């Protein structure tokens, strides 16, 4: 249990030494600094320490920029991202007033990499401990993109992180493995020409709180409010810019500073703590997060193949209950004879005889039908939040909706249901891109499906061929068209 009380006998020597170290490292070269800020206690302590150190330097010594970046995954807990936005604004305003070389910025994932583009657009199953794809796409890649931009501009940069040896043995080992003996900077594990400086590396958790509560925030925040956020939470969600640090950091779902959509953890403390303290308008988000967990575990909502069309088999350890058994070598013929599309079929109660073992089909991305269901539920949740709290709150952006529509078309969903779903759930009509419109209308699709059944033609293959033709339409030199046709026709859609 951490004692948050102040030690009145502490002379502040550790804090003074840390501040002097910050000055020394700042003055030793021209490399700009990039400070990762998550809004939590450790990153707040780092930014405050740097701010105070630079305040004590002469104006002539303030020779290089200090960029303070914060990761906005676009699914952050609303109260936290609002607090971070306000704090970044106050830091920038105070720095301008004092003539300090700070520049604050939020970094976000590209529209094709957002949480909703990945889940509702591409069909990614919601993250779990063994498939935690979200951290790379939502946190690491946006932050690294910013850092590499500065590397291109300045040659090298120094990252400042609020990491501490005492956080965990794993974290300490990772930091030690990148430490250069006799040097104050660490090597970044993956980014070229980027180095890491951890000014509070030797701090313990009580040191962090003592520093924050003993020294007022230079930009006018109340650090006691930050302490209140931690009263019922035991962790924070750092801004992660290193894949090795990611593994030692774990999930942020048990933190007040995590994503409200986190499905990695079994219990969501990021929202429940606020709701238990009376912030009732967050309950629809809590309920939607539970829906995301439930739909992930429903095998009828998942394709029976991977995103690349590969079929994989898993051991069957339950008791037989009337399932049809198909020999592994006959599986492809069985699916074709019964017109079974593994991308759309919901219930497929068969087992695969693989030698002496019985196996079942593994599951892959969400089906298009499930993605439609998730989108509807999300839009309904957004409508409810707007009614309960903020009429302008946006859980999913128009840009994401347009990106999702492209992915659905790429997955051969030609009914173009997304604009209709959005209008039905929100009453809003957007200016959808003409180039993304489907090739056929509903009645034409029905006729096409009927013809394929009558002639014994694989509808999925025909759709892919038509999509290939559409990709080449309008191109003067259609070099590669027939090679693309040939590749599609030769592709084995069942990889075992």
N, C-alpha and C positions, 0 to 999 in steps of 0.2 A: 504494500500500500504506500503510495507516494504521499509524503507530507508536503502540502502546498503552503504551509506557514513559512514566513520569512525567518531566516537566521539572522538575528540582530547583531551577532558577533562577527558576521562575515564582512570582511573589509572590502570585498569586491575585487580582490587581487586577480582572480581568474578572469573576471570580465575585463579588467584593465589590460591584462596581458593579451586577451583575445582581440581587443580593439587595436592594440599596438601592432599585433601580427597582421591584422587587416590592412593597416596603413602601410606596413613594410611591403606586403605582397602587391598592393595597389601601385606603389611607387617604383617597383623594381623593373617594370617594362611597359611597353605600349599596347599590349594585348588587351582588347576590351573584355569586360566581364559580362557574363550572362547568369543572373541569379534566378534559380527556380523557386517559385512562390506558390504554395498550395493553399495558403490561408490557415494552416495548422500552426502549432506552437513552435516547432523547430524551424520551419522556413520563415516564420514571422521574426523569430529571434535573429536569424541570419540577416534579413533585410534591415532590421532595426540596428544591428551591430554595424553593418556597413554604412548605413545612413549616419549614425553617430560618429563613426570614424572619419568619414569624409567631411563632416561638418567642422572637424578640428583641423583640417588641412588648409593651407593658404590657397586662394583662388588660382594662383599660378601653378599649383601642383595638381589641380583637377584636370588632368590632361587626356583622360580617356572616358569613354561611355561606360555606364553600368546599366545593362538592360535587365529589367525585372519582368520575367515572363510567367504566366500562369496558364495552365492547361484547362481549356473549356471543352469537355467532351461532348457538350450539348445534351447530356443526360445527367448532369450534376444535380445533387439535391438543391432545389430552388433557393432555399434560404442561404445556403453556403455560397452558391455562385453569385447571388446578389451581394453578399458581404464582401466577397473577393473583388467584385466589380467596383464597389464603393471604395475599398481600401486602395486598389490600384489608382483610382482617381485622386484620392487624397495624397498618396505618395507622389504622384506626378505634379500635383498642384503645389505641394510644399517644396518639392525640389526646385521647381521653377522660381518660387518665391526666394529661395536661398541661393539660387545660382548653382545648384548641384547637378552634375551630368547624368541624371537618371532618366530613363525612358521606359515606361511600362507598356506591356502589350499582352493580350491574350492570344494563345495559339489554339487553333481548332483543326480537326481532321478535315481532309478534303471531302467534298460532298459524296464522292463514290466510296468513301471509307467510313462514313458515320455509322452509328449503332443501327439506325433504322434502315439505311441503305443496305447494310450487311444482312440484317435479319429479314426485313419485309421485302427488300429488293432481291438479294441473292439467295435468300432462304437459309442463311446460316442458323444452326440451332443456337439458342441462347447459351452464353458461356457457362462452363462448369470447370471444376478444378483441373481436369485433365485436358480441357480444350479452352484455355483462357485466351482466346484470340483478341479480346477487346483491348487489353493493355497496350499491345503493340500498335494497333490501328488508331486508337483514340488518344493515347498519351505519348508513347515513345516517338512514333513517326512524326507527329506535328512539332514536337519540341526539337527533335533532331533536324528537321527541315529548317527551322529557324536558326539553329546553331550552325549548320553547314552553309547557310546563306551568309552568315557573319564570317565564317572561315574563308569563303570565296572573296569576301570584301576586304578582310584584314589580314589574311594569311593564317592566323592562329587565334583561338579564343580560350578564355578560362571560365569554366563552369563553377559556380558557387552553389553548393548543396547543403542542406541541413541534416546531413547524415552524421550519426554518432556511433562510436565503437560500442557503447554500452546498450545499444538497442537490442542486439542479439549477437550470439557467437558467430552465426552465419554471416551477418552483415559485417562484423569486424574482420572476418576472414577474407571476404570479398575486397574490402577496402585495403587490407594489408597486402593482398596479392598485386594490387596496382600501385602500391607506394614505392617511390624511388628513394632509396636510402640517402639521407642527408638533404633531401629536397622537401620543400613545403607543398608541392603540387603532386597529384597522382595522375597517372596515365588514364585516359578514357579507354574503356575496353573495346569500343568499336569505332568511334568517330576519329577520323584522321585530323591531326593538328588541333585536337581539343584536349584540354587538361582540366583536372578537377581540383578545386580548393575547398576543403571542409573546415571552415573556421571554428565550428563548435564541436569538432570531432571528439574532444576530450570531455565534453560536458556530460553530466548525468541528467536525468529527467528533472531532478529537483533544482539543478543549476539553471536549466532552461526557464523553469517557472519563476525562480527567484529573480533572474535577469529581467524577465518580462514584467513582473510585478513591482520590482524595485525602481526601474527606469521607465518613465512615461514614454508612450509612443510619440516619436518626433512629428508624426503627421496627424496626431489628434485622435487616433483610435483609443478605445478603452480596453486594455488587455484583460481586465476583470471579466468583460463579456466573453472573451475567448476562453477564459477559465471555466465559465459557466457551461460552455458547449462541451467541455470535457468531463463534467461532473458525472455523467452517466455513460461515458464512452472511454475506452482504454487505448485507442489508437487513432492515427490520422492517415490520410492518403497523400503520400508525397508526390511531387512532380517527378516522374521517373524518366530518365533520359539514357538509361543503360540497361541492356537486356539481362546482365548478370545481377544488377541491383534489383531488377524486377522479380527474379526468383526468390530473393531473400526478403522482399517486401511483402509478398503474399497478396491476398485480395483486400480491397478497401471496403468490402460490403459490411464489415463489422465496425465501421467508422462513421462518425458524423460527417466526414469529408469525402465520402464515396459517392458512387453513382446511384441514383434512386432505382435504377433498373437492374442492379446487381443480382444475378442468379447463381453466383459461384458459391455463396454461403447458404447455409440452411435457414438461418434467421436473419432478417433484415433489420439491423440496428440503426442504419442511416436514417430511416424514416420513423421507425417505431418510437425512438427516443423523443422526437419532436411531437409526435401525436400524443404520447403519454404526458407531455408537458402542456397539452392543450391546443396544439396547432392542428385543429381538426380538418382543415381544408386539404391537408396532405393525404388524407385517408384514401381517396381515389387512386393516388399513385401507388400506395401500399397494396391496394387490391389488384391493381394492374400488374404489379411485379409478381404477385402470387399466380396470376393468370399465365404469365410468361413461363413460370416454372412448370405449371400444370400442363400446358400445351406442348412443352418440350418432351415430357415423358409419355405423351399420348402417341403411340406408334402409328396410329391411323392418320396422324397429321404430318407424317414424315415420308419422304420418298424412300423407296426400297433399293436405293442405289446412291453412290456418292455423286458429287457435283460433276465429276468427269465421266459419269456413266458406268463406273466400275461397280460391280456387285461384290460384296464381301460376305462371308459366312461366319456366324458365331456359334459356339457350342450350345446345344439345347439340353438344359439340365432339368427341365420340368417333366411331369408325367404326360404321356400321350392322352389326348382327349378328342380323338376323332379327326386329327389333322391328316390331310393327304400327304403321302410321302412320294417325292420325285427324286429319281436318280440325278446326281450332279451333272452327268454328261447329257441328260435329256432335258435339263432345265430350260435351255434356250428354245427348243422345239415346243415345250409345254407352254411357255409364255406366248409364243407366236400363235399356236393353235387356239389358245383361249383369249387372244386379243388383249393381253394384259400389258398395260403400260406402267412400268415400275415408277415412273415420275408422278403418276396421278392416282394409282390404285390406293384405296384406303385400307380395306381388309383383305389380306392375302394369307389365309390360314394353311400354309403348306410347310413341310419340313424337307430338308435336302439330305439324301443319303450320300455321304461322302466316305467311301470305303466302309469301315465298320462303325463310323460315327454318324449320329443324327445331328444336323445343324439347322439353324434358322437364318433367314435373311437379315443382315444388318440394316440399319436405317441411316439415311443421309439428311440432306437439307429439308426444310419445310416444303410441303407441296404448295402449288400456287393457291389452291383453295384455302389452305391454312394461313398463308400470307395475307390473303384477303380478309380473313377473320381477325388476324392480329391488327391489321390497319383499321378495320372498323372499330375494334375495341379501343385502340389508341385514340382515334378521333372522338369517340364518345367520352373517353376520360378527359381529353382536352376540353371538350364542351362543358363537362361538369366542373372542372377546375376554374374555368372562366366564370361560371355562374356563382361558385362559392367564394372566389378570391379575386381574380384579376382578369377582366374581360380581354386583355391583350396578351395573356400568356400563351406561348407557342411551344408545344411539345414536339412538333415535327414541322419543318419548314417547307415552303413551297418548292424550294430547290431540291429538297430531298424527295418530295412527291414526284417531281419530274424525273429524277434519277431512278427512282423505283419503277416508274412506268417504262423506262428504257430497259431495265433488267427483265421486267415481265415480258416485254416483247421479244427480248433475246431468248427467253425461255419458251418461246412459241405460244405465248398467251395472246392470241390475236383478237379476243373478244373486246379488248381495251376497256376492262372493267374499272380501272382506277379512277378516271374522271367521274364516272357514275357514282362510285362509292363515296368519293369526296363530296359530291353535290348532295347525295342522300343523307350523309351524316352531318354535314356542316351548312348546307344550303348555299355554299360558295361555288362559283364557276370561274375557273382560271383560264388564261390564254395558253392552251396546251400547244406544244410545238407540232406543226403540221407534219414534219418529217417523221414524227414518232407514231403517226396514226397507223392502224392495222391495215394489212393488205386486203382482207376480206371483211364483209359485213356478216352479221349473225346468220342470215339465211344462206349466204354463200358458204359459210363454214359448215353448216349442217349438210348441204349438198355435197361438199367435198368429203366429209366423213362417210356419208352414205356410199359414194362412188368408191372410196377406198375399201370399204367392206365388201362391196359387190365384186370388185376386181382383185381382191386379195393383196392390195398394196399397203405397205406399212405407212400409216399416217404420219408418224414421227419423222421418218426419213423424208417423206414428201415435203413436210413443213420445213425441214432443214434445207432442202434443195431450193425451195421458194425463197427462203431467207438469204441464201447465198446469192441468188439472182437479184434480190432487192439490194444487197450490199454493193453489187456492181452496177446497178442501174444509174444512169446519168453520167457514167464515166466514159470518156471518149475512147480511151484505150483500155479494153477490158481484158488485158493480159492476166492470165491466172484464173479466169472464170472456170474453164473446163478442168483445170487441175483441182480447183476447189470442189467442183462437182464430183470428180473422180475420188477425191479423198473422202467425201461424204458417203458415196456409194460403197466404198471399200471398208468403211469403218465398221468394226464389230461392236455393236451397241451393248453387248453383254460380255464384260471382261471378268473372268473368274481366275 
